[in-house]
Amino acid sequence: MSITNSIDVSEFESLSRLKDAPKKLYYRGNLELLKRPKISIVGARKMSIYTKSLILSLSSKLSSGGICVVSGAAIGCDGAAHKGAYPNTIAVFANGLDEIYPKTNADIIKNIYENSLALSEYEDKTPALRHQFLERNRIVVALSKALIVAQADLRSGSLSSARIARNLGIPVYVFPHKMGESAGTNELLAKGKATLINDIDEFVLKFCKDKILQNDEILEFIKQNSNFDDIYHKFGDKIYEYELDGRVEILGTKVLVK
């Protein structure tokens, strides 16, 4: 496993928005991820299967588009965000990086240490204390260009993250939920403090359209060969999904990138 190193916070331009930014951060893993555009995903430790599915889909598509997903490595929504985006993900911890915490997420945390990036303002041998989780949240938020609160109760710590984001001028987004489920995110919507993600692909395109076009195997193939039969032979019904998403247009025997 990698060892803990430190980096001056002046290297993190986005953290300059914080009045109480730490002077340095400890890290393990790939510092190159700091150069990528970042979006934070946070939420409840007890999430629904519905929420988990949305997080995995969104974080995976953001990662494919070149966006690095930031979260807090907690169980529930955080863990799903890291797994979906892996290895294009940054985890911010409320403890020293010499301790794997929480143990429930040991597998993904070890993978992050080796192939992604782990950050903490706390030196090794610092245990995870309650107030440090709130302190961690400000870093999770400030690193990114947008915050997604995936699921939250009314007294959730994720709502404090939403307040931090608004104070920093960072847009907040939430998923659609039924009444009685995720009351915290529904309240953010009702009070105009968050924007609804009602289409994952549309949201992803908003933040990384050019990246997706550059890295998408199907679109790259179509740019070189627009023959429908050849495209269908290689990718099958996937081409119809792209048409429904508005990413390509099928015109008789030709397929065009939109």
C-alpha positions, 0 to 999 in steps of 0.5 A, a space after each residue: 500500500 502507498 505511504 502518506 505524503 503531504 501537499 501545500 494547499 496552494 496547489 489546490 486553487 479551488 480551496 482558496 474559496 474556503 476562509 478556513 482552508 487547511 495549510 496542507 493536505 495529506 494524500 495517498 495515490 494519484 495527484 494527477 487527478 487534481 488537474 481534472 474537472 471535479 464534481 462532488 456526490 454526497 448523501 445518506 449512509 442508508 440509501 435506497 436501491 433506486 438512489 444507488 442505481 442513479 449514483 452508479 450510473 451518473 458517476 460512471 458516465 461522469 468518469 467516462 466523460 473525464 470528470 473526477 468524482 469527489 466524495 467522502 468515502 462513507 458507507 452508502 451514497 459516498 461509497 457508490 459514487 467512488 465505485 461508479 467513478 473508479 479509478 477516476 475518483 477522489 476520496 476525502 477522509 475525516 481521519 489519518 490515512 494510515 487507518 482504513 475507515 470505515 472498515 465496511 468500505 475497506 476494499 474500495 478505500 484500498 483501491 483508491 489509495 493505490 489507483 485513485 486519490 485519497 486526501 485528508 487534512 489530518 495527519 496519520 494516527 488521527 482517529 475519526 472524530 464526529 466534528 471532523 466529518 463536518 470539517 471534511 465536508 467543506 473540502 469535498 464541496 470546495 474541490 468541485 464545480 458542482 455538488 450533487 446531494 443524492 439522498 438526504 433526510 432533513 437533519 442530514 449532514 449532506 444538507 450542511 454540504 449544500 449550505 457550504 456549496 451555496 455560500 461558495 457559489 457552487 451549484 447544487 443538484 438533486 435526484 427526483 424522489 417520492 414524497 416521504 423519501 429523501 425529505 432533505 433533497 425534496 426540501 432543497 428543491 421546494 425552497 429553490 436551493 437545488 436544481 433537479 437532475 431529471 435526465 442523467 445523460 443531459 446532466 453529464 453532457 452539460 459538464 463534459 460534452 466535449 470529453 464524451 465526444 472525444 472518448 466515446 468508442 461508438 461516436 469515434 467509429 461513426 465519425 470514420 464510418 457512417 454506414 448503418 450496417 457496419 455500425 450495427 454489426 459492431 455495436 448492435 442495438 446500442 446505436 438505437 440508445 444513442 439515437 434516443 439520447 439524441 447523440 446520433 441521427 439515423 438517416 436510412 443507411 447512414 448514421 450521423 453524429 449530432 
